[in-house]
Amino acid sequence: AFVNIPQDTIREALKVVLDVGNHPVLIHCKRGKHRTGCPVGRFRKLQRWCLTSVFDGYQRFAAAKARVTDQRFMELFDVSSLKHLPMSFSCSRR
């Protein structure tokens, strides 16, 4: 089942991850696949990973439990809404 998570909630979670004052950061959920994979996928997209690499990473960890709805959730995220945040991490150009 698809769960609609408000964009503001995702943006706030990514702000926490991007704030180096919170580092190191551990993102985890009960099984480490969907609730973890979606924000990590969006974070990677923010780091300018190509969508294919984002999906490959998600599918590798979610394995047989990978969901198309999760990938669509990551794909539709508009990274421009976070461009104003300071990016003190090294961006990967995959």
Secondary structure by P-SEA (a helix, b strand, c coil): cbbbbbaaaaaaaaaaaaccccccbbbbcccccaaaaaaaaaaaaaacccaaaaaaaaaaaacccccaaaaaaaaacccccccccccccccccc
